Amino acid sequence: MRNSIFSFILFALSLTSFAQVDASSNHKTLVRRPHDYAKVRDVYHPDTLYTKNAIFLGKMPVLWTNKGIAKKKMTCAMMGGDIIFFNLNGEWEAYASFTPDVSLMQKHLAAKTKFTLVEKYTIKYGNEGYQVQTPESKTGEFTKVYQEGDKVYLEGKISGNSTKKFRLCNVNDSQFLVTTDDNLFSSYLVQVK
């Protein structure tokens, strides 16, 4: 009994300290693409203290036939998040504890505007959270990066997708992940070099 109380206190303290980091000042996360969904943190406590310094990405679409937490984590990772939260209304929400590095993305765009698309992810109805496929087009063109509130967007075009505005989920020296900021969340892993 004493060990379980102590464990709960440590867990609560880790969440509280985690929430104190302002997401807009942090560019790193362990969730770099949907395959990293196991690293998404799940928060059940009905107190938004744990997510108040994180960026709200939206309510997650209910496309699950199973009740397992893995599918919800997959959906959150597809949206570019690394925290799922079960709110007081009984709905799942996606949050990001970080913001993508705008200056790094500007550096990539200064070097070139055409990039190779490596994978396309789409949310699926069923047991799998998402489907990975080879993109219809192997090339994406992105021309501008800008911040809108807490979120970072890219203007561009991907053949076979009518969207002209993509939300930047993550960026590093070798790749970046973008998603359509709609209920379908088609995401693309893009190679930089």
C-alpha positions, -999 to 999 in steps of 0.1 A, spaced: 0 0 0 27 24 10 47 16 -22 16 23 -44 10 57 -27 46 66 -31 45 56 -68 14 77 -74 30 107 -58 61 104 -80 39 100 -111 19 131 -101 51 151 -95 65 141 -129 33 152 -146 34 185 -128 70 192 -136 63 182 -172 35 207 -174 57 235 -163 77 235 -196 62 260 -220 56 241 -252 65 272 -274 101 272 -260 107 235 -266 115 220 -300 121 184 -291 99 153 -285 104 116 -286 74 113 -310 89 121 -344 65 102 -366 35 79 -362 56 48 -357 67 64 -323 32 62 -310 42 41 -280 60 72 -266 28 92 -265 19 100 -229 -17 94 -218 -32 116 -191 -66 106 -176 -68 130 -147 -97 154 -154 -75 185 -145 -62 205 -174 -32 215 -152 -13 187 -169 -19 201 -204 -21 239 -198 14 246 -211 10 222 -241 -4 230 -275 -40 218 -281 -41 201 -315 -78 191 -314 -103 165 -305 -93 131 -319 -118 116 -344 -136 85 -331 -126 60 -357 -117 31 -334 -134 -3 -333 -112 -14 -304 -110 2 -270 -72 -2 -266 -50 28 -257 -26 21 -286 -51 32 -313 -56 65 -295 -19 70 -292 -15 62 -329 -41 88 -338 -24 114 -316 10 107 -332 -7 111 -366 -18 145 -355 17 154 -345 10 152 -307 28 135 -279 1 137 -251 -35 123 -252 -59 136 -227 -93 122 -216 -114 153 -208 -144 158 -185 -168 153 -215 -154 118 -221 -136 129 -253 -100 122 -262 -79 152 -272 -44 155 -287 -17 179 -274 19 186 -282 44 194 -255 67 211 -280 65 234 -311 85 226 -342 117 246 -348 107 273 -373 142 285 -378 154 250 -387 125 247 -412 134 281 -427 170 269 -431 157 238 -450 135 260 -473 164 284 -479 184 254 -493 156 240 -515 118 239 -519 114 204 -535 116 175 -512 113 137 -514 82 122 -498 91 90 -480 58 78 -465 22 87 -464 1 79 -433 -37 79 -432 -60 72 -403 -80 39 -408 -112 26 -393 -104 -6 -376 -78 -21 -353 -48 -4 -370 -44 33 -361 -30 43 -394 -20 29 -428 15 35 -442 18 37 -479 41 50 -506 28 85 -516 12 88 -550 38 115 -558 74 112 -546 79 150 -545 64 177 -523 71 214 -528 70 238 -499 76 275 -502 69 292 -469 69 284 -432 50 306 -406 36 304 -371 -1 309 -365 -8 311 -328 10 281 -312 11 260 -345 35 261 -373 24 258 -410 40 253 -444 25 265 -476 30 240 -504 16 213 -526 17 176 -528 4 159 -559 -28 141 -552 -37 163 -522 -58 194 -526 -44 210 -494 -22 240 -499 -15 245 -461 1 218 -441 8 218 -403 44 211 -395 45 184 -368 82 179 -364 115 188 -380 151 178 -376 182 178 -397 172 148 -419 134 148 -421 102 166 -413 66 155 -408 36 174 -421 -1 168 -417 -33 181 -432 -50 199 -404 -84 183 -409 -103 153 -396 -86 128 -419 -50 138 -409 -31 126 -439 5 129 -428 37 128 -449 72 120 -438 95 141 -459 132 136 -464 155 166 -462 187 151 -476 
